[in-house]
C-alpha cells in the first residue's frame, strides 16, 4: 500500500442533486410503465383529469405530510 494514497471525497451528495435524480428516476419509471402497460397510461390520464375536482384532497394530504415532517422532528 503506497504511503501517500490520494484522499477520496467522502462528503455527502448535494441534496438538490439527489432530489433531481429521484424525480428523474420517478418520471422515467412512470413513462416506462405507461409504455409497457397501456392501462397505466389510462389510469394516469384519468387521475390527471380528476385532479381538477380533487385538488383540495391533494392539498390536504400535502399539508398533512408537511406537518408530519415539520412537527415530527425532535429538536435537540
Order of alpha helices (4+ residues) and beta strands (2+ residues): alpha-alpha
